Amino acid sequence: MESIRLKKGDRAPSFTLLTDEGETVTLSDFSDRFLILYFYPKDQTPGCTREAQAFSARIADFEQHHASILGVSKDSTESHHRFRVSCRLEIPLASDPDLTVHKLFGAYGEKNLYGKITEGVIRSTFLIRPDKKIEEAFYHVKVEGHVDKVFERLCISSEENAFFPK
């Protein structure tokens, strides 16, 4: 199954998800800021934990550049809550149990897992501008150094686009 691939300039798909705090979150909730929307395979696994902790560690830097971060996986809101508490995460996590939003963003599909083609969650991150356009789409993310790359791209984008007064 070939999955969608979003690219710079594409309109971000609308979504409605439930967070670990029981709140509904939509794309339009972020109309006054950038959104770092990242998809990850599973709570409490080594790579996903490192990625979430890396985003949490830099949350003040992202907020200073008018950006919110939202992590998404198919895990339940209860699992997300346990994950946030046990790992002291500062970022909200949203549940997409039927993978609908994953598929809209191309974060679910064929992937190569240890030399075997399988179907599953594709670790992906999207930098979405306040006008709901994709500024950058990162697919098949490698965790190490990824958050720094996303932050660097955010800094460039916030300089290039006059969304906010200086």
OpenMM code with the backbone's topology and positions (N, CA, C; nanometers):
from openmm import Vec3, app, unit

residues = "MET GLU SER ILE ARG LEU LYS LYS GLY ASP ARG ALA PRO SER PHE THR LEU LEU THR ASP GLU GLY GLU THR VAL THR LEU SER ASP PHE SER ASP ARG PHE LEU ILE LEU TYR PHE TYR PRO LYS ASP GLN THR PRO GLY CYS THR ARG GLU ALA GLN ALA PHE SER ALA ARG ILE ALA ASP PHE GLU GLN HIS HIS ALA SER ILE LEU GLY VAL SER LYS ASP SER THR GLU SER HIS HIS ARG PHE ARG VAL SER CYS ARG LEU GLU ILE PRO LEU ALA SER ASP PRO ASP LEU THR VAL HIS LYS LEU PHE GLY ALA TYR GLY GLU LYS ASN LEU TYR GLY LYS ILE THR GLU GLY VAL ILE ARG SER THR PHE LEU ILE ARG PRO ASP LYS LYS ILE GLU GLU ALA PHE TYR HIS VAL LYS VAL GLU GLY HIS VAL ASP LYS VAL PHE GLU ARG LEU CYS ILE SER SER GLU GLU ASN ALA PHE PHE PRO LYS".split()
positions = [
    Vec3(0.0835, -0.1179, 0.0000),
    Vec3(0.0000, 0.0000, 0.0000),
    Vec3(0.0882, 0.1245, 0.0000),
    Vec3(0.0768, 0.2053, -0.1008),
    Vec3(0.1543, 0.3293, -0.1123),
    Vec3(0.0859, 0.4371, -0.0285),
    Vec3(0.1610, 0.5044, 0.0565),
    Vec3(0.1013, 0.6071, 0.1410),
    Vec3(0.1240, 0.7456, 0.0808),
    Vec3(0.0434, 0.8384, 0.1246),
    Vec3(0.0527, 0.9785, 0.0841),
    Vec3(0.1855, 1.0353, 0.1315),
    Vec3(0.2403, 1.1282, 0.0567),
    Vec3(0.3595, 1.2014, 0.1008),
    Vec3(0.3308, 1.3504, 0.0855),
    Vec3(0.3196, 1.4189, 0.1983),
    Vec3(0.2993, 1.5633, 0.1950),
    Vec3(0.4334, 1.6319, 0.1734),
    Vec3(0.4279, 1.7496, 0.1136),
    Vec3(0.5520, 1.8239, 0.0888),
    Vec3(0.5287, 1.9716, 0.1181),
    Vec3(0.6369, 2.0467, 0.1178),
    Vec3(0.6305, 2.1895, 0.1459),
    Vec3(0.5276, 2.2567, 0.0552),
    Vec3(0.4433, 2.3392, 0.1157),
    Vec3(0.3411, 2.4119, 0.0414),
    Vec3(0.2060, 2.3440, 0.0392),
    Vec3(0.2015, 2.2129, 0.0672),
    Vec3(0.0726, 2.1432, 0.0737),
    Vec3(-0.0074, 2.1944, 0.1932),
    Vec3(-0.1372, 2.1918, 0.1789),
    Vec3(-0.2241, 2.2273, 0.2912),
    Vec3(-0.2276, 2.1089, 0.3879),
    Vec3(-0.2076, 2.1359, 0.5155),
    Vec3(-0.2122, 2.0300, 0.6165),
    Vec3(-0.3554, 1.9791, 0.6299),
    Vec3(-0.3733, 1.8478, 0.6356),
    Vec3(-0.5079, 1.7931, 0.6543),
    Vec3(-0.5655, 1.8335, 0.7906),
    Vec3(-0.6933, 1.8641, 0.7926),
    Vec3(-0.7606, 1.8942, 0.9189),
    Vec3(-0.7694, 1.7675, 1.0022),
    Vec3(-0.7695, 1.7846, 1.1329),
    Vec3(-0.7830, 1.6688, 1.2212),
    Vec3(-0.8495, 1.7106, 1.3515),
    Vec3(-0.9062, 1.6125, 1.4183),
    Vec3(-0.9596, 1.6265, 1.5533),
    Vec3(-0.9146, 1.5037, 1.6300),
    Vec3(-0.8441, 1.5266, 1.7412),
    Vec3(-0.7913, 1.4166, 1.8219),
    Vec3(-0.8171, 1.4447, 1.9695),
    Vec3(-0.8078, 1.3402, 2.0500),
    Vec3(-0.8225, 1.3513, 2.1943),
    Vec3(-0.6850, 1.3401, 2.2591),
    Vec3(-0.6538, 1.4320, 2.3511),
    Vec3(-0.5232, 1.4306, 2.4172),
    Vec3(-0.5266, 1.3460, 2.5440),
    Vec3(-0.4075, 1.3257, 2.5984),
    Vec3(-0.3942, 1.2499, 2.7227),
    Vec3(-0.4615, 1.3203, 2.8408),
    Vec3(-0.4927, 1.4475, 2.8265),
    Vec3(-0.5619, 1.5215, 2.9325),
    Vec3(-0.7128, 1.5256, 2.9092),
    Vec3(-0.7609, 1.4494, 2.8089),
    Vec3(-0.9034, 1.4413, 2.7815),
    Vec3(-0.9587, 1.5579, 2.7025),
    Vec3(-0.8714, 1.6405, 2.6468),
    Vec3(-0.9149, 1.7556, 2.5682),
    Vec3(-0.9133, 1.7231, 2.4195),
    Vec3(-1.0082, 1.7812, 2.3472),
    Vec3(-1.0110, 1.7678, 2.2022),
    Vec3(-0.9183, 1.8731, 2.1429),
    Vec3(-0.8384, 1.8314, 2.0459),
    Vec3(-0.7461, 1.9232, 1.9798),
    Vec3(-0.7683, 1.9126, 1.8290),
    Vec3(-0.7682, 2.0290, 1.7622),
    Vec3(-0.7874, 2.0331, 1.6172),
    Vec3(-0.6759, 2.1155, 1.5540),
    Vec3(-0.6599, 2.1015, 1.4248),
    Vec3(-0.5601, 2.1817, 1.3542),
    Vec3(-0.5886, 2.3307, 1.3714),
    Vec3(-0.7148, 2.3689, 1.3678),
    Vec3(-0.7494, 2.5116, 1.3777),
    Vec3(-0.7156, 2.5714, 1.5145),
    Vec3(-0.6911, 2.4879, 1.6150),
    Vec3(-0.6483, 2.5385, 1.7460),
    Vec3(-0.5126, 2.6082, 1.7385),
    Vec3(-0.4388, 2.5855, 1.6304),
    Vec3(-0.3027, 2.6379, 1.6179),
    Vec3(-0.2926, 2.7475, 1.5119),
    Vec3(-0.4006, 2.8212, 1.4896),
    Vec3(-0.4007, 2.9222, 1.3831),
    Vec3(-0.3142, 3.0436, 1.4160),
    Vec3(-0.2718, 3.0561, 1.5409),
    Vec3(-0.1894, 3.1708, 1.5788),
    Vec3(-0.0433, 3.1330, 1.6011),
    Vec3(-0.0044, 3.0137, 1.5559),
    Vec3(0.1328, 2.9680, 1.5806),
    Vec3(0.1697, 2.8522, 1.4889),
    Vec3(0.2972, 2.8207, 1.4864),
    Vec3(0.3438, 2.7014, 1.4161),
    Vec3(0.3042, 2.5789, 1.4977),
    Vec3(0.2900, 2.4672, 1.4298),
    Vec3(0.2647, 2.3402, 1.4980),
    Vec3(0.3691, 2.2390, 1.4539),
    Vec3(0.4349, 2.1782, 1.5508),
    Vec3(0.5222, 2.0643, 1.5256),
    Vec3(0.4367, 1.9428, 1.5570),
    Vec3(0.3920, 1.8739, 1.4545),
    Vec3(0.3076, 1.7556, 1.4693),
    Vec3(0.3935, 1.6346, 1.4382),
    Vec3(0.4141, 1.5498, 1.5382),
    Vec3(0.4987, 1.4340, 1.5119),
    Vec3(0.4263, 1.3044, 1.5452),
    Vec3(0.4491, 1.2060, 1.4604),
    Vec3(0.3876, 1.0740, 1.4732),
    Vec3(0.4953, 0.9743, 1.5142),
    Vec3(0.4634, 0.8924, 1.6115),
    Vec3(0.5596, 0.7939, 1.6608),
    Vec3(0.4885, 0.6602, 1.6819),
    Vec3(0.5630, 0.5495, 1.6783),
    Vec3(0.4998, 0.4173, 1.6826),
    Vec3(0.4330, 0.3773, 1.8142),
    Vec3(0.5003, 0.3966, 1.9294),
    Vec3(0.4444, 0.3377, 2.0513),
    Vec3(0.5006, 0.4031, 2.1771),
    Vec3(0.4114, 0.4275, 2.2727),
    Vec3(0.4523, 0.4794, 2.4031),
    Vec3(0.5479, 0.3826, 2.4724),
    Vec3(0.6361, 0.4396, 2.5517),
    Vec3(0.7245, 0.3638, 2.6416),
    Vec3(0.8282, 0.2764, 2.5714),
    Vec3(0.8520, 0.2982, 2.4429),
    Vec3(0.9573, 0.2233, 2.3737),
    Vec3(1.0816, 0.3127, 2.3665),
    Vec3(1.2004, 0.2539, 2.3536),
    Vec3(1.3234, 0.3338, 2.3634),
    Vec3(1.3312, 0.4531, 2.2676),
    Vec3(1.3098, 0.4311, 2.1385),
    Vec3(1.3205, 0.5402, 2.0417),
    Vec3(1.2139, 0.6461, 2.0623),
    Vec3(1.0933, 0.6028, 2.0900),
    Vec3(0.9829, 0.6970, 2.1099),
    Vec3(1.0019, 0.7773, 2.2379),
    Vec3(1.0566, 0.7139, 2.3400),
    Vec3(1.0846, 0.7840, 2.4649),
    Vec3(1.1930, 0.8894, 2.4438),
    Vec3(1.3004, 0.8542, 2.3747),
    Vec3(1.4077, 0.9509, 2.3484),
    Vec3(1.3558, 1.0700, 2.2674),
    Vec3(1.2734, 1.0417, 2.1675),
    Vec3(1.2195, 1.1494, 2.0844),
    Vec3(1.1306, 1.2431, 2.1672),
    Vec3(1.0405, 1.1865, 2.2457),
    Vec3(0.9504, 1.2680, 2.3281),
    Vec3(1.0284, 1.3488, 2.4316),
    Vec3(1.1297, 1.2883, 2.4914),
    Vec3(1.2116, 1.3605, 2.5887),
    Vec3(1.2916, 1.4726, 2.5224),
    Vec3(1.3379, 1.4488, 2.4008),
    Vec3(1.4126, 1.5523, 2.3282),
    Vec3(1.3221, 1.6715, 2.2954),
    Vec3(1.1994, 1.6450, 2.2503),
    Vec3(1.1060, 1.7552, 2.2251),
    Vec3(1.0732, 1.8276, 2.3558),
    Vec3(1.0510, 1.7523, 2.4629),
    Vec3(1.0194, 1.8126, 2.5928),
    Vec3(1.1324, 1.9022, 2.6422),
    Vec3(1.2552, 1.8575, 2.6237),
    Vec3(1.3714, 1.9338, 2.6701),
    Vec3(1.3844, 2.0682, 2.5980),
    Vec3(1.3322, 2.0766, 2.4763),
    Vec3(1.3453, 2.1999, 2.3965),
    Vec3(1.2141, 2.2781, 2.3866),
    Vec3(1.1151, 2.2426, 2.4662),
    Vec3(0.9834, 2.3048, 2.4503),
    Vec3(0.9891, 2.4574, 2.4648),
    Vec3(1.0694, 2.5086, 2.5569),
    Vec3(1.0792, 2.6547, 2.5743),
    Vec3(1.1361, 2.7211, 2.4492),
    Vec3(1.2329, 2.6560, 2.3853),
    Vec3(1.2902, 2.7099, 2.2611),
    Vec3(1.1841, 2.7174, 2.1518),
    Vec3(1.1053, 2.6107, 2.1381),
    Vec3(0.9999, 2.6089, 2.0363),
    Vec3(0.8945, 2.7153, 2.0665),
    Vec3(0.8542, 2.7260, 2.1926),
    Vec3(0.7520, 2.8244, 2.2298),
    Vec3(0.8000, 2.9669, 2.2043),
    Vec3(0.9284, 2.9912, 2.2246),
    Vec3(0.9855, 3.1239, 2.1995),
    Vec3(0.9727, 3.1624, 2.0513),
    Vec3(0.9634, 3.0625, 1.9647),
    Vec3(0.9464, 3.0854, 1.8208),
    Vec3(0.8016, 3.0606, 1.7767),
    Vec3(0.7087, 3.0794, 1.8705),
    Vec3(0.5648, 3.0692, 1.8409),
    Vec3(0.5266, 2.9317, 1.7862),
    Vec3(0.5769, 2.8262, 1.8482),
    Vec3(0.5459, 2.6905, 1.8022),
    Vec3(0.4966, 2.6042, 1.9176),
    Vec3(0.3953, 2.5247, 1.8883),
    Vec3(0.3468, 2.4220, 1.9803),
    Vec3(0.3894, 2.2868, 1.9265),
    Vec3(0.3988, 2.1900, 2.0159),
    Vec3(0.4377, 2.0538, 1.9786),
    Vec3(0.3248, 1.9607, 2.0183),
    Vec3(0.2915, 1.8667, 1.9297),
    Vec3(0.1902, 1.7659, 1.9592),
    Vec3(0.2387, 1.6315, 1.9072),
    Vec3(0.2519, 1.5352, 1.9972),
    Vec3(0.2893, 1.3993, 1.9591),
    Vec3(0.1647, 1.3151, 1.9386),
    Vec3(0.1675, 1.2278, 1.8382),
    Vec3(0.0511, 1.1447, 1.8054),
    Vec3(0.0943, 1.0000, 1.7859),
    Vec3(0.0199, 0.9091, 1.8476),
    Vec3(0.0360, 0.7663, 1.8194),
    Vec3(-0.1008, 0.7006, 1.8313),
    Vec3(-0.1063, 0.5720, 1.8002),
    Vec3(-0.2340, 0.5006, 1.8091),
    Vec3(-0.2650, 0.4556, 1.9515),
    Vec3(-0.1712, 0.4754, 2.0440),
    Vec3(-0.1940, 0.4360, 2.1829),
    Vec3(-0.3119, 0.5127, 2.2426),
    Vec3(-0.3717, 0.4559, 2.3463),
    Vec3(-0.4866, 0.5177, 2.4124),
    Vec3(-0.4450, 0.6427, 2.4894),
    Vec3(-0.5425, 0.7247, 2.5236),
    Vec3(-0.5134, 0.8434, 2.6037),
    Vec3(-0.4606, 0.8033, 2.7414),
    Vec3(-0.5074, 0.6915, 2.7943),
    Vec3(-0.4583, 0.6428, 2.9239),
    Vec3(-0.3108, 0.6041, 2.9138),
    Vec3(-0.2741, 0.5358, 2.8072),
    Vec3(-0.1343, 0.4991, 2.7849),
    Vec3(-0.0488, 0.6250, 2.7719),
    Vec3(-0.0995, 0.7237, 2.6981),
    Vec3(-0.0275, 0.8504, 2.6821),
    Vec3(-0.0055, 0.9178, 2.8177),
    Vec3(-0.1094, 0.9167, 2.8999),
    Vec3(-0.0972, 0.9810, 3.0311),
    Vec3(0.0112, 0.9124, 3.1150),
    Vec3(0.0101, 0.7805, 3.1167),
    Vec3(0.1140, 0.7058, 3.1905),
    Vec3(0.2526, 0.7384, 3.1353),
    Vec3(0.2642, 0.7460, 3.0027),
    Vec3(0.3908, 0.7773, 2.9357),
    Vec3(0.4398, 0.9162, 2.9778),
    Vec3(0.3508, 1.0136, 2.9736),
    Vec3(0.3889, 1.1507, 3.0115),
    Vec3(0.4348, 1.1581, 3.1560),
    Vec3(0.3619, 1.0928, 3.2449),
    Vec3(0.3961, 1.0980, 3.3871),
    Vec3(0.5274, 1.0251, 3.4139),
    Vec3(0.5405, 0.9032, 3.3627),
    Vec3(0.6594, 0.8224, 3.3935),
    Vec3(0.7870, 0.8813, 3.3340),
    Vec3(0.7753, 0.9497, 3.2212),
    Vec3(0.8943, 1.0068, 3.1555),
    Vec3(0.9063, 1.1576, 3.1756),
    Vec3(0.8156, 1.2143, 3.2548),
    Vec3(0.8156, 1.3585, 3.2838),
    Vec3(0.8139, 1.4422, 3.1552),
    Vec3(0.7245, 1.4079, 3.0664),
    Vec3(0.7157, 1.4774, 2.9382),
    Vec3(0.6367, 1.6071, 2.9528),
    Vec3(0.6824, 1.7098, 2.8843),
    Vec3(0.6196, 1.8419, 2.8894),
    Vec3(0.5282, 1.8676, 2.7700),
    Vec3(0.5199, 1.7739, 2.6794),
    Vec3(0.4430, 1.7945, 2.5566),
    Vec3(0.3136, 1.7139, 2.5607),
    Vec3(0.2066, 1.7667, 2.5025),
    Vec3(0.0824, 1.6905, 2.4965),
    Vec3(0.0930, 1.5768, 2.3953),
    Vec3(0.0210, 1.4697, 2.4243),
    Vec3(0.0169, 1.3538, 2.3356),
    Vec3(-0.1283, 1.3272, 2.2987),
    Vec3(-0.1525, 1.2977, 2.1721),
    Vec3(-0.2882, 1.2735, 2.1241),
    Vec3(-0.3008, 1.1316, 2.0707),
    Vec3(-0.4211, 1.0791, 2.0838),
    Vec3(-0.4489, 0.9413, 2.0436),
    Vec3(-0.5210, 0.9366, 1.9086),
    Vec3(-0.4720, 0.8507, 1.8209),
    Vec3(-0.5321, 0.8269, 1.6889),
    Vec3(-0.5489, 0.6752, 1.6734),
    Vec3(-0.6408, 0.6152, 1.7517),
    Vec3(-0.6485, 0.4691, 1.7605),
    Vec3(-0.6787, 0.3975, 1.6293),
    Vec3(-0.7511, 0.4616, 1.5395),
    Vec3(-0.7828, 0.3957, 1.4117),
    Vec3(-0.6886, 0.4390, 1.2991),
    Vec3(-0.5863, 0.5177, 1.3334),
    Vec3(-0.4806, 0.5605, 1.2401),
    Vec3(-0.5294, 0.6534, 1.1282),
    Vec3(-0.6471, 0.7097, 1.1431),
    Vec3(-0.7024, 0.7975, 1.0394),
    Vec3(-0.6113, 0.9167, 1.0110),
    Vec3(-0.5674, 0.9842, 1.1159),
    Vec3(-0.4845, 1.1032, 1.0976),
    Vec3(-0.3450, 1.0634, 1.0498),
    Vec3(-0.2928, 0.9523, 1.1009),
    Vec3(-0.1646, 0.9002, 1.0509),
    Vec3(-0.1697, 0.8883, 0.8979),
    Vec3(-0.2769, 0.8274, 0.8487),
    Vec3(-0.2888, 0.8028, 0.7041),
    Vec3(-0.3043, 0.9328, 0.6258),
    Vec3(-0.3768, 1.0307, 0.6805),
    Vec3(-0.3920, 1.1600, 0.6127),
    Vec3(-0.2577, 1.2290, 0.5918),
    Vec3(-0.1660, 1.2083, 0.6862),
    Vec3(-0.0343, 1.2714, 0.6789),
    Vec3(0.0714, 1.1804, 0.6167),
    Vec3(0.0344, 1.0586, 0.5784),
    Vec3(0.1317, 0.9661, 0.5211),
    Vec3(0.2237, 0.9052, 0.6249),
    Vec3(0.1796, 0.9042, 0.7503),
    Vec3(0.2608, 0.8504, 0.8597),
    Vec3(0.2269, 0.7047, 0.8901),
    Vec3(0.1563, 0.6417, 0.7993),
    Vec3(0.1280, 0.4987, 0.8103),
    Vec3(0.1350, 0.4404, 0.6699),
    Vec3(0.2040, 0.3297, 0.6567),
    Vec3(0.2154, 0.2654, 0.5258),
    Vec3(0.3305, 0.1671, 0.5243),
    Vec3(0.3784, 0.1386, 0.4051),
    Vec3(0.4896, 0.0445, 0.3902),
    Vec3(0.6185, 0.1048, 0.4425),
    Vec3(0.6945, 0.0200, 0.5111),
    Vec3(0.8262, 0.0617, 0.5582),
    Vec3(0.9161, -0.0605, 0.5635),
    Vec3(1.0442, -0.0335, 0.5602),
    Vec3(1.1440, -0.1396, 0.5652),
    Vec3(1.1882, -0.1548, 0.7099),
    Vec3(1.1568, -0.2685, 0.7700),
    Vec3(1.1912, -0.2940, 0.9090),
    Vec3(1.2885, -0.4104, 0.9144),
    Vec3(1.4154, -0.3775, 0.9359),
    Vec3(1.5219, -0.4780, 0.9425),
    Vec3(1.5247, -0.5658, 0.8171),
    Vec3(1.5101, -0.5006, 0.7001),
    Vec3(1.5188, -0.5710, 0.5734),
    Vec3(1.3894, -0.6347, 0.5264),
    Vec3(1.2846, -0.6233, 0.6054),
    Vec3(1.1553, -0.6814, 0.5689),
    Vec3(1.0549, -0.5683, 0.5456),
    Vec3(0.9829, -0.5749, 0.4333),
    Vec3(0.8806, -0.4750, 0.4032),
    Vec3(0.7564, -0.5078, 0.4860),
    Vec3(0.7170, -0.4126, 0.5693),
    Vec3(0.5988, -0.4294, 0.6539),
    Vec3(0.5109, -0.3056, 0.6408),
    Vec3(0.3945, -0.3136, 0.6999),
    Vec3(0.3054, -0.1986, 0.7038),
    Vec3(0.2947, -0.1537, 0.8490),
    Vec3(0.3111, -0.0255, 0.8723),
    Vec3(0.3042, 0.0241, 1.0089),
    Vec3(0.3222, 0.1735, 1.0154),
    Vec3(0.3405, 0.2218, 1.1365),
    Vec3(0.3599, 0.3649, 1.1596),
    Vec3(0.4977, 0.4056, 1.1083),
    Vec3(0.5002, 0.5115, 1.0310),
    Vec3(0.6241, 0.5693, 0.9789),
    Vec3(0.6553, 0.6907, 1.0665),
    Vec3(0.7642, 0.6830, 1.1418),
    Vec3(0.8005, 0.7956, 1.2290),
    Vec3(0.8169, 0.9200, 1.1412),
    Vec3(0.7339, 1.0209, 1.1673),
    Vec3(0.7268, 1.1392, 1.0808),
    Vec3(0.7026, 1.2640, 1.1643),
    Vec3(0.7502, 1.3765, 1.1138),
    Vec3(0.7282, 1.5056, 1.1798),
    Vec3(0.6920, 1.6087, 1.0737),
    Vec3(0.5984, 1.6958, 1.1092),
    Vec3(0.5536, 1.8006, 1.0177),
    Vec3(0.5630, 1.9355, 1.0861),
    Vec3(0.6278, 2.0282, 1.0188),
    Vec3(0.6311, 2.1671, 1.0626),
    Vec3(0.5207, 2.2366, 0.9841),
    Vec3(0.4161, 2.2778, 1.0559),
    Vec3(0.2979, 2.3371, 0.9936),
    Vec3(0.2927, 2.4854, 1.0305),
    Vec3(0.2803, 2.5686, 0.9289),
    Vec3(0.2769, 2.7135, 0.9486),
    Vec3(0.1405, 2.7570, 1.0035),
    Vec3(0.1314, 2.8786, 1.0572),
    Vec3(0.0025, 2.9288, 1.1063),
    Vec3(-0.1057, 2.9341, 0.9984),
    Vec3(-0.0663, 2.9450, 0.8715),
    Vec3(-0.1650, 2.9466, 0.7625),
    Vec3(-0.2037, 2.8050, 0.7187),
    Vec3(-0.1609, 2.7045, 0.7961),
    Vec3(-0.1951, 2.5623, 0.7768),
    Vec3(-0.1257, 2.4976, 0.6575),
    Vec3(-0.0207, 2.5596, 0.6083),
    Vec3(0.0590, 2.4995, 0.5008),
    Vec3(0.1760, 2.4241, 0.5631),
    Vec3(0.2148, 2.3163, 0.4971),
    Vec3(0.3308, 2.2391, 0.5411),
    Vec3(0.4564, 2.3188, 0.5071),
    Vec3(0.5382, 2.3456, 0.6068),
    Vec3(0.6668, 2.4118, 0.5846),
    Vec3(0.7753, 2.3071, 0.5608),
    Vec3(0.7640, 2.1955, 0.6298),
    Vec3(0.8603, 2.0860, 0.6118),
    Vec3(0.7950, 1.9560, 0.6558),
    Vec3(0.8203, 1.8505, 0.5790),
    Vec3(0.7728, 1.7159, 0.6132),
    Vec3(0.8946, 1.6255, 0.6260),
    Vec3(0.9090, 1.5647, 0.7409),
    Vec3(1.0198, 1.4726, 0.7675),
    Vec3(0.9610, 1.3322, 0.7786),
    Vec3(0.9959, 1.2446, 0.6867),
    Vec3(0.9496, 1.1051, 0.6908),
    Vec3(1.0659, 1.0131, 0.7257),
    Vec3(1.0342, 0.8979, 0.7817),
    Vec3(1.1352, 0.7969, 0.8195),
    Vec3(1.2429, 0.8611, 0.9071),
    Vec3(1.1985, 0.9284, 1.0092),
    Vec3(1.2850, 1.0043, 1.0991),
    Vec3(1.3778, 0.9126, 1.1783),
    Vec3(1.5017, 0.9541, 1.1883),
    Vec3(1.5982, 0.8940, 1.2808),
    Vec3(1.5976, 0.9836, 1.4042),
    Vec3(1.5797, 0.9259, 1.5208),
    Vec3(1.5600, 1.0035, 1.6428),
    Vec3(1.6787, 1.0933, 1.6766),
    Vec3(1.7985, 1.0399, 1.6687),
    Vec3(1.9166, 1.1164, 1.7107),
    Vec3(1.9333, 1.2430, 1.6264),
    Vec3(1.9336, 1.3572, 1.6927),
    Vec3(1.9538, 1.4853, 1.6254),
    Vec3(1.8312, 1.5412, 1.5550),
    Vec3(1.7218, 1.4674, 1.5547),
    Vec3(1.6038, 1.5100, 1.4796),
    Vec3(1.5422, 1.6389, 1.5351),
    Vec3(1.5267, 1.6468, 1.6648),
    Vec3(1.4638, 1.7650, 1.7239),
    Vec3(1.5436, 1.8906, 1.6899),
    Vec3(1.6755, 1.8796, 1.6890),
    Vec3(1.7593, 1.9941, 1.6511),
    Vec3(1.7336, 2.0356, 1.5062),
    Vec3(1.7161, 1.9380, 1.4170),
    Vec3(1.6861, 1.9692, 1.2758),
    Vec3(1.5518, 2.0404, 1.2631),
    Vec3(1.4524, 1.9923, 1.3368),
    Vec3(1.3198, 2.0545, 1.3318),
    Vec3(1.3277, 2.1981, 1.3843),
    Vec3(1.3989, 2.2170, 1.4944),
    Vec3(1.4120, 2.3514, 1.5517),
    Vec3(1.4841, 2.4455, 1.4553),
    Vec3(1.5892, 2.3966, 1.3929),
    Vec3(1.6630, 2.4775, 1.2955),
    Vec3(1.5714, 2.5201, 1.1812),
    Vec3(1.4898, 2.4282, 1.1325),
    Vec3(1.3970, 2.4597, 1.0229),
    Vec3(1.2912, 2.5597, 1.0683),
    Vec3(1.2452, 2.5456, 1.1928),
    Vec3(1.1496, 2.6409, 1.2485),
    Vec3(1.2103, 2.7809, 1.2527),
    Vec3(1.3335, 2.7917, 1.2970),
    Vec3(1.4007, 2.9225, 1.3044),
    Vec3(1.4105, 2.9864, 1.1665),
    Vec3(1.4476, 2.9083, 1.0676),
    Vec3(1.4568, 2.9594, 0.9301),
    Vec3(1.3196, 3.0035, 0.8817),
    Vec3(1.2194, 2.9210, 0.9054),
    Vec3(1.0843, 2.9514, 0.8592),
    Vec3(1.0284, 3.0756, 0.9265),
    Vec3(1.0514, 3.0897, 1.0558),
    Vec3(0.9967, 3.2068, 1.1245),
    Vec3(1.0660, 3.3352, 1.0795),
    Vec3(1.1895, 3.3249, 1.0318),
    Vec3(1.2592, 3.4411, 0.9747),
    Vec3(1.2079, 3.4723, 0.8341),
    Vec3(1.1832, 3.3683, 0.7548),
    Vec3(1.1405, 3.3861, 0.6153),
    Vec3(0.9961, 3.4327, 0.6029),
    Vec3(0.9119, 3.3920, 0.6958),
    Vec3(0.7691, 3.4212, 0.6886),
    Vec3(0.7321, 3.5222, 0.7960),
    Vec3(0.6665, 3.6273, 0.7561),
    Vec3(0.6325, 3.7349, 0.8495),
    Vec3(0.4991, 3.7072, 0.9190),
    Vec3(0.4910, 3.5955, 0.9906),
    Vec3(0.3673, 3.5633, 1.0617),
    Vec3(0.3552, 3.6403, 1.1924),
    Vec3(0.4692, 3.6754, 1.2498),
    Vec3(0.4683, 3.7374, 1.3816),
    Vec3(0.5527, 3.8637, 1.3809),
    Vec3(0.5099, 3.9664, 1.4553),
    Vec3(0.5907, 4.0889, 1.4627),
    Vec3(0.7209, 4.0616, 1.5365),
    Vec3(0.8236, 4.1325, 1.4990),
    Vec3(0.9556, 4.1166, 1.5626),
    Vec3(0.9576, 4.1852, 1.6971),
] * unit.nanometer
topology = app.Topology()
chain = topology.addChain("A")
for resn in residues:
    res = topology.addResidue(resn, chain)
    for name in ("N", "CA", "C"):
        topology.addAtom(name, app.Element.getBySymbol(name[0]), res)
